[in-house]
Amino acid sequence: MMKLRTRRALALAGSAVALSIALTGCSTISNLISGDAPRDEETGEVTEESNIDIFSLKVGDCMPASDTTGEMQDADVVPCTEPHADEIFYEFELPEGELPSDADIQAAVETECVPAFTEFVGLDYQESTLDFWWISPTADGWEQADDRLVQCAIYDPADDALTASLEGAAR
């Protein structure tokens, strides 16, 4: 299973940038402008439920249960202590050049995310009851936004209301 990322168009990008520069000390307003969630300044963890631009999604972000098919322009995120289904546990960049085929992206995911999954969970992927899916660039994102990022999201097929990270879960 995979998700595709798309770039969200900002109608007033120039005004938003100017306003963002003028309000650099106001993190809440800056978060609204950037399309990101309020985050702890030290850890970077999401501090309150938010809907963010897909390009603001980071390793460690937790997402409540939602549709996991098709293109994503945004994502709901919550603190990992609140009920959630998915957690971004790893990300990597695809190499420059032409957009890889779905099969090539899947091969890269297996090469990158499976070992990261094992390290994150503390148990080999093949032995784990947990699973993962990934978010990969769309053709438009690849060409227009230079999007090369693949993000891997872990989940528990038996529980879509987790209230803690799956890091070190060893299951």
N, C-alpha and C positions, 0 to 999 in steps of 0.2 A: 504494500500500500504506500502511496506517496501523495504528497501535496505539491502543488506548483505555486510559486510566488509570483505575484504581479506587482507592478509599481503603481502606487496610488498617486493620482494626479492632484497637485495642489493648485487651486485656482488663483490664489493670491501669493504665490511663492515669493515674489520680490518684497511685498509688504510684510510677509511673515518673517523673512530674513532680517529686514530692518527692525521690526518690532522685537525679534529675538535678541538681536544685538543690544537694543536699548534696554532690555529687561533681563540681562544676564544674571542678575542677582535673585531673580524671582523664579525658583525652580518649578513651582506648580504651573505658572504661566508658560515657562519655557517648555515643560513637558507637554502641555497642550499643543503648543505650536509645532514641536518636533514630532508629534504623533507617538511619543513614548509615555510610559507609565511613571507615576511617582516611584522613585527608587531610594533605598538607603544609600547615603553618600559614601559609606565605607565599604559595604558589601556589594552594592549594585542590585540587591534583591528588590523585587516589586513589593511595595508597601501597602497598596490598595488596589482593589479590582479596577481594571481599566480595559478599554479597547484601544489597541495600539496599531500603528502602521506595521505591516509585515516586516519591513526593513529594520524595525526597532526591536524585534524579537532577539533575545540573547540566551546563551547557555545559562541554565539555572532557572529560566522562566517556566512557570507552571500554568497550564491552561485547563479550564473546566471542560467537561464533555461537550463536544460539538461535532458537526458534520466533518468527516475526515476525507472528503473526496473533492476533486476539482481544484480550481485556482483560488488562492488566498490573497486578498488585498489587505486584510487586517486580521488581528487575532485578539481574542479575549485572554487576559492574563490575570492571575490572582496570586496573592502570597501563597507559598507552598504549604503553609499551615492551614489554609482554607481548602474545602473540597475541590479536587481537581482530578483530571483523567490523565493528562500528558505533561511531561517535563522535558525540556530541551536539555540533553545531556552532552552533546558533542556537535561540533561543526567543522567543516573543512571547505577549502576552495577547490573548484575544478580548474584544470589548467586552461590557459589562454588558447585561442584558436576557435574552431567551429564548435557550436553547441553539440555536446556528445549525444548519441542516441540514448533512448531509455535504457537499453540493455547495457550500454557503457556506463551510464550513471548508476545503474543498479550494481554493476561490478565494482565501481568505485566505492559505493556505499558498503558493500560487503567487505572490501579491503580496509576501509577506514572505520566504519561504525561498529562492526562486530567486535574487533579487539577493544574499542573504546567502551562498548557495552559491558564486556567481561570485566574490564578494569573498574568501571563505574559501579556495577552491581556487586562485584566480588565473587562471581560465579560464572562459569563458561556459558555463553549464550545458548548453546545446544542443550544444556542441562537446566536452564532457567525456566520458570513458569511465566516470566515477564516477556514482553515483546517490544518491538519498536517500529516506527515508520519514519519517513523523511520528507522534508520540504526541499524542492529543487527548483532551479531557475526555469522560467518560461522562455520561449524563443524571443518574445518582445523584451523581457527583462535582460536577457543575454546581450541583445543587440543595442537596446536603447539605454540601459542603466548599468551596463558592464557587470551584471549580477552573475557571480560565479559561486555563490555560497550555497552549500548543502547543509541542512540542519537535521540532526537525528533526535527524535522524540521517543522517550520510553513510556510504556504504559503497562498496566496490569489488566489483562483481559477479563479478570474476575472482579475488578473493583474500579469503578469510574468516579469514586468519591474519596480518593486518597487525601490524607491530611498531613503528609510529610514527604520529603524527598525519597526517592528510591535508591539514592546513593548508599552503597554498602548493604543493601537489603539481603543479599546472598540467598535469593530464592528464584 
